[in-house]
Amino acid sequence: MIDIFVKLYTYFEKWNVEIVVFPDNQSTNVKIYMAEHNEGDFENLKQIVEYFSKITISGIEFIENAFFNEKEQVIETNGSNMIEILSLPFVDAFRTTSNDIWEVFQIFGIESARYMIVQEINNIMEFNGITLDIRHIELLADVMTSRGFMMSTDRHGLKKNEGAQVLARASYEESVDMLSKAAVFSQIDDLKGITANILVGQIAPSGTGDCELVMDI
Protein backbone atom coordinates (compact mmCIF):
# COMPACT_ATOMS: atom_id res chain seq x y z
CA MET A 1 0.00 0.00 0.00
CA ILE A 2 2.87 2.38 0.74
CA ASP A 3 4.14 1.94 -2.85
CA ILE A 4 0.78 3.03 -4.23
CA PHE A 5 0.69 6.09 -1.99
CA VAL A 6 4.25 7.15 -2.94
CA LYS A 7 3.50 6.84 -6.67
CA LEU A 8 0.27 8.81 -6.43
CA TYR A 9 1.84 11.47 -4.22
CA THR A 10 4.66 11.93 -6.74
CA TYR A 11 2.19 12.52 -9.57
CA PHE A 12 -0.22 14.80 -7.74
CA GLU A 13 2.26 16.82 -5.70
CA LYS A 14 2.56 19.53 -8.37
CA TRP A 15 -1.18 20.27 -8.12
CA ASN A 16 -0.88 20.83 -4.39
CA VAL A 17 -3.80 18.42 -3.85
CA GLU A 18 -3.97 16.20 -0.79
CA ILE A 19 -5.12 12.64 -1.46
CA VAL A 20 -6.19 9.82 0.83
CA VAL A 21 -5.87 6.21 -0.32
CA PHE A 22 -8.08 3.48 1.12
CA PRO A 23 -8.04 -0.19 0.11
CA ASP A 24 -11.38 -1.58 -1.01
CA ASN A 25 -12.05 -4.65 1.12
CA GLN A 26 -14.67 -5.96 -1.29
CA SER A 27 -12.28 -6.21 -4.27
CA THR A 28 -8.67 -5.80 -5.35
CA ASN A 29 -9.28 -2.18 -6.32
CA VAL A 30 -8.07 0.85 -4.44
CA LYS A 31 -10.32 3.83 -3.77
CA ILE A 32 -8.81 7.31 -3.81
CA TYR A 33 -10.47 10.30 -2.16
CA MET A 34 -9.49 13.91 -2.46
CA ALA A 35 -9.04 15.47 0.95
CA GLU A 36 -10.14 18.99 1.81
CA HIS A 37 -9.85 21.19 -1.21
CA ASN A 38 -10.12 24.76 -2.32
CA GLU A 39 -12.63 25.99 -4.86
CA GLY A 40 -9.96 26.22 -7.56
CA ASP A 41 -8.92 22.58 -7.18
CA PHE A 42 -11.74 21.35 -9.41
CA GLU A 43 -10.28 23.23 -12.36
CA ASN A 44 -7.49 20.64 -12.45
CA LEU A 45 -9.79 17.67 -11.84
CA LYS A 46 -9.90 16.70 -15.52
CA GLN A 47 -6.11 16.72 -15.73
CA ILE A 48 -5.88 14.63 -12.59
CA VAL A 49 -8.25 12.02 -14.02
CA GLU A 50 -6.25 11.85 -17.26
CA TYR A 51 -3.07 11.26 -15.31
CA PHE A 52 -4.49 8.16 -13.66
CA SER A 53 -4.14 6.25 -16.93
CA LYS A 54 -0.45 7.16 -17.12
CA ILE A 55 0.59 6.09 -13.64
CA THR A 56 2.80 3.01 -13.34
CA ILE A 57 2.51 1.62 -9.83
CA SER A 58 4.98 -1.22 -10.38
CA GLY A 59 6.70 -3.04 -13.20
CA ILE A 60 8.23 -1.50 -16.31
CA GLU A 61 6.65 1.53 -17.93
CA PHE A 62 4.98 0.94 -21.33
CA ILE A 63 4.80 -2.83 -20.73
CA GLU A 64 1.10 -3.67 -20.50
CA ASN A 65 1.18 -7.48 -20.32
CA ALA A 66 3.72 -10.29 -20.29
CA PHE A 67 3.37 -13.90 -21.41
CA PHE A 68 5.70 -16.85 -20.95
CA ASN A 69 6.39 -18.80 -24.14
CA GLU A 70 7.09 -22.33 -22.89
CA LYS A 71 8.16 -23.59 -26.32
CA GLU A 72 10.98 -21.08 -26.74
CA GLN A 73 11.46 -20.39 -23.03
CA VAL A 74 11.15 -16.63 -23.44
CA ILE A 75 8.89 -13.88 -22.10
CA GLU A 76 6.83 -12.00 -24.67
CA THR A 77 5.32 -8.62 -23.83
CA ASN A 78 2.69 -6.20 -25.09
CA GLY A 79 4.63 -2.98 -25.30
CA SER A 80 8.32 -2.27 -25.38
CA ASN A 81 10.85 -0.43 -23.24
CA MET A 82 14.25 -1.88 -24.10
CA ILE A 83 16.24 0.69 -22.14
CA GLU A 84 14.61 -0.43 -18.88
CA ILE A 85 14.50 -4.13 -19.78
CA LEU A 86 18.18 -4.36 -20.77
CA SER A 87 19.19 -2.68 -17.51
CA LEU A 88 17.83 -5.65 -15.52
CA PRO A 89 20.67 -7.97 -14.41
CA PHE A 90 18.78 -11.20 -15.14
CA VAL A 91 17.89 -10.29 -18.76
CA ASP A 92 19.91 -11.88 -21.58
CA ALA A 93 20.84 -8.85 -23.68
CA PHE A 94 21.98 -11.05 -26.58
CA ARG A 95 18.57 -12.69 -27.03
CA THR A 96 16.33 -9.74 -26.15
CA THR A 97 14.76 -8.05 -29.14
CA SER A 98 11.84 -5.84 -30.11
CA ASN A 99 9.65 -5.46 -33.19
CA ASP A 100 9.56 -1.72 -32.61
CA ILE A 101 12.01 -0.87 -35.38
CA TRP A 102 12.17 2.81 -34.48
CA GLU A 103 13.17 1.95 -30.90
CA VAL A 104 15.83 -0.46 -32.18
CA PHE A 105 17.18 2.28 -34.45
CA GLN A 106 17.39 4.81 -31.61
CA ILE A 107 19.18 2.40 -29.27
CA PHE A 108 21.37 0.21 -31.51
CA GLY A 109 21.73 2.21 -34.72
CA ILE A 110 20.82 1.93 -38.38
CA GLU A 111 22.38 -1.50 -39.03
CA SER A 112 20.28 -3.11 -36.32
CA ALA A 113 17.20 -1.38 -37.70
CA ARG A 114 17.97 -2.77 -41.16
CA TYR A 115 18.29 -6.27 -39.72
CA MET A 116 14.93 -5.94 -37.94
CA ILE A 117 13.22 -4.71 -41.12
CA VAL A 118 14.41 -7.81 -42.96
CA GLN A 119 13.33 -10.11 -40.12
CA GLU A 120 9.88 -8.55 -39.67
CA ILE A 121 9.02 -8.55 -43.38
CA ASN A 122 10.26 -12.12 -43.73
CA ASN A 123 8.20 -13.25 -40.71
CA ILE A 124 5.06 -11.66 -42.16
CA MET A 125 5.62 -13.36 -45.51
CA GLU A 126 6.21 -16.76 -43.91
CA PHE A 127 3.16 -16.37 -41.66
CA ASN A 128 0.98 -15.83 -44.74
CA GLY A 129 2.57 -18.73 -46.61
CA ILE A 130 4.40 -16.52 -49.12
CA THR A 131 7.81 -17.65 -50.34
CA LEU A 132 10.10 -14.75 -51.21
CA ASP A 133 13.82 -14.66 -51.88
CA ILE A 134 15.49 -12.96 -48.91
CA ARG A 135 17.58 -10.85 -51.28
CA HIS A 136 14.50 -8.93 -52.43
CA ILE A 137 13.71 -8.03 -48.81
CA GLU A 138 17.33 -7.09 -48.14
CA LEU A 139 17.31 -4.78 -51.17
CA LEU A 140 14.22 -3.01 -49.84
CA ALA A 141 15.80 -2.70 -46.39
CA ASP A 142 18.97 -1.27 -47.96
CA VAL A 143 16.96 1.43 -49.74
CA MET A 144 15.17 2.33 -46.50
CA THR A 145 18.38 2.65 -44.45
CA SER A 146 21.18 3.49 -46.90
CA ARG A 147 21.12 7.21 -46.03
CA GLY A 148 21.77 6.64 -42.33
CA PHE A 149 18.19 7.20 -41.19
CA MET A 150 14.84 5.46 -41.54
CA MET A 151 13.18 6.32 -44.85
CA SER A 152 9.66 5.16 -45.61
CA THR A 153 8.93 3.61 -49.01
CA ASP A 154 6.18 6.04 -49.93
CA ARG A 155 5.95 9.53 -51.39
CA HIS A 156 7.15 11.04 -48.12
CA GLY A 157 10.28 8.91 -48.16
CA LEU A 158 10.99 9.65 -51.82
CA LYS A 159 10.87 13.38 -51.07
CA LYS A 160 13.79 12.89 -48.68
CA ASN A 161 15.78 11.01 -51.31
CA GLU A 162 17.52 13.88 -53.06
CA GLY A 163 19.28 11.49 -55.45
CA ALA A 164 16.03 10.22 -57.01
CA GLN A 165 15.44 11.43 -60.56
CA VAL A 166 12.37 13.41 -61.57
CA LEU A 167 10.57 10.63 -63.45
CA ALA A 168 11.36 8.13 -60.69
CA ARG A 169 9.63 10.36 -58.14
CA ALA A 170 6.72 11.05 -60.47
CA SER A 171 6.15 7.37 -61.20
CA TYR A 172 5.20 6.57 -57.60
CA GLU A 173 2.65 9.06 -56.24
CA GLU A 174 1.68 12.70 -56.75
CA SER A 175 2.85 12.62 -60.36
CA VAL A 176 1.44 16.03 -61.28
CA ASP A 177 2.98 17.74 -58.24
CA MET A 178 6.39 16.15 -58.89
CA LEU A 179 6.42 17.15 -62.55
CA SER A 180 5.17 20.65 -61.77
CA LYS A 181 7.90 21.24 -59.19
CA ALA A 182 10.50 19.86 -61.60
CA ALA A 183 9.34 22.31 -64.26
CA VAL A 184 9.33 25.28 -61.86
CA PHE A 185 12.86 24.57 -60.61
CA SER A 186 14.24 23.50 -64.03
CA GLN A 187 15.14 20.01 -62.89
CA ILE A 188 16.47 17.63 -65.54
CA ASP A 189 16.16 13.85 -65.79
CA ASP A 190 19.08 12.39 -67.75
CA LEU A 191 17.24 9.06 -68.25
CA LYS A 192 19.96 7.01 -66.57
CA GLY A 193 17.58 5.28 -64.19
CA ILE A 194 15.58 2.12 -64.85
CA THR A 195 12.19 3.70 -64.10
CA ALA A 196 12.76 6.71 -66.36
CA ASN A 197 13.73 4.56 -69.34
CA ILE A 198 10.74 2.29 -68.90
CA LEU A 199 8.42 5.32 -68.81
CA VAL A 200 9.72 6.62 -72.15
CA GLY A 201 9.81 3.17 -73.75
CA GLN A 202 13.57 2.71 -73.87
CA ILE A 203 15.73 -0.23 -72.83
CA ALA A 204 16.96 0.39 -69.30
CA PRO A 205 20.75 0.57 -68.86
CA SER A 206 20.96 -2.53 -66.69
CA GLY A 207 21.31 -6.25 -67.16
CA THR A 208 21.26 -7.20 -70.85
CA GLY A 209 20.45 -3.58 -71.69
CA ASP A 210 23.76 -2.43 -70.25
CA CYS A 211 25.88 -3.84 -73.06
CA GLU A 212 25.98 -3.83 -76.84
CA LEU A 213 26.56 -6.77 -79.14
CA VAL A 214 28.90 -6.04 -82.04
CA MET A 215 28.94 -8.51 -84.91
CA ASP A 216 32.08 -8.98 -87.00
CA ILE A 217 30.78 -8.92 -90.56
N, C-alpha and C positions, 0 to 999 in steps of 0.2 A: 504493500500500500504506500510506503514511503517513496518508492520509485515513481509511482503515478503522481503523487503530490509534487515531487521535485520537477518532473517534466512539465506539468501544467503550470506551476509557478514560474518556470523559466519562460514559457510562452506568453503568459498573461501579465508579467511584471511590468512591461512597458506601458500597459494601459492603466496602471495604478488601480487595478481592480482586485479586491480581496475575494478569494474563492474558498469554499469549504467542500471537501470531498467525503462522501459517505458511501460505504459499500452497500450494495443492494442484497439483502439476505435471501431474497426470493429467486435470484438468478446470479449469473456471473457478471452482470453489468455493474457499472459504477455510476452513481448519481452525483452530479455536480451542482451545487447551489451557489449563486452569487450572494455574498454577504451584504452588509449594509452598503448602499450605493448613493451616489449623488444623482441629481436629475440629468446631468450631462452624460452619465455612464451609458445610457441606452443608445446614444448616438453611435457608439462603437460596438453595439451588440451584434450587428450583422457581421462585422469583421471577426468578432470573437467566434461566432458560429462557424464561419468559413475556415478558421484556423484549426478547428477540431479535426477536420479531415486530413490535415497535414502533420499532425502530431505523431511521432513515433515513440511509443512508450518503451519498447524493448526491441531487440533484433537489429537488423541492418536496414537503413533507410532505403526506400524504393523497392525493397523485396517484399512482395505481397504474400506469396505462398512458396512453399518448398516441398518437393516430392523426392522420395528415395527410389532410384531406379535399381532394383535388385539384380537385373540382368547384367548391367554394366558396372554396378557398384559405385554409382555416382549420385550426387544430389542435383536435381534440376529445379530451377526456380522460375517463378513468374516475376519478371523485373530483373534489373541488373544494376550492380554497383561494384564494379571490379576493384576500384581503389580500396574500398573497405574490406571486400572479401579477401583480396590478396594480402592484406595486412594481418590476417589471422594466422597464427603460427601453425595450426593443424591443417591448413589448406595447401594442397599440392599445386604450386604455381605453374608447373609444367603441363598439367592436364586441365587446368581451369581455362574455360573459354566462354565467349559470349557471342550471340548472334546480332548484337547491336554493333554494326560495323562502324558507325560514327564514334562510339565509345572506344572501340579497339584502335581506331585511327588516332584518337586524341592521346591514348595511353602508350601505345606501342609503335606508332608511326605508320607510314604509308605502305610499307611492304607487308606488314601484318594485315592491314586493311585489304590489300589486294588478295592475299591468301584467303581471307574470310569471304570475300566476294565470290571467289572460285568455288569454295566449299559450299556456300549457301545455295548458289545457283545449281550446282551439281546435285545437292541433296533434294532440291525441289524437282528437278528433272527425274531423278531416280524414283522419288515418291509417286510421281504420276506415270511411271512406266515408260519414260521417254529416254531413248539411248542417244547420247550426243557425245561426239569426240571432245575430250577435255581441252584440246587445243583451241577449239572455237570459244569456249568459255574463258580461257586464259587470254585470248586476244581481246575479248571484250573488257576483261579486268585491266589489261594493260592500257587500253584507251582511257578508261575511267580514272586511272591513277598515274599515268605517265608524266603529268605536269607537277607532281608533288602534292596535290590536294585531290579531294574527292570531287569528281565531275560527273554529273548525271548524264545519262544518254537520252536526253530530250532537247528541245529547243533552247532551254535555259543553259544546259551544259555546252551546247554548240556555240552559244554566244560568248562563252568564256574561252573557247578555243580559237585564239587569234590566228593560228596557222591554217585553219580551214578555209578553203577557197569559196568564192561567192556561190557558185552553182552547187557545191556540196552542202552549204548551209541552206540554200533555197530548196533543195530536194527533199528536205525532211519535214519541216513545218514552217508556217508563216512565209510562204514563198513570195508573196507580193511585197511584204514588208522588207524581206531580205534583198530582193532585187531593187526595190525603191531606194533603200539606204545605199546600196552599191552604186546606183546611178548618181545619187546626190554627192557622194564622196569620191566619185571617179575611181572606184575600185575595179581592178582588172583580174579576170580569171584566165590564166595561161593554158588551161586545158591539159594540165599535167596529171591531174587526179583521175582515178577510175570513174567516179560518179559523173564528173563533168563530161568525159568522153562518151559515156553511155547516153547521157542526155542529148548530146548533139549527133548521136549515131555513128561515132567513130570507134575504132578498135582501141581499147584501153592499153596504155603502155605498161603492161604487166603480163607475166606468164608468156604464152606463145605470141602475144602482141608486142612483146618487148624486144623482139629480134626480127631480122629480115633474112630471107632466104635468097641467096644469089646463085643463079644457075650459070654454069660455064658452058656457053653455047659457041 
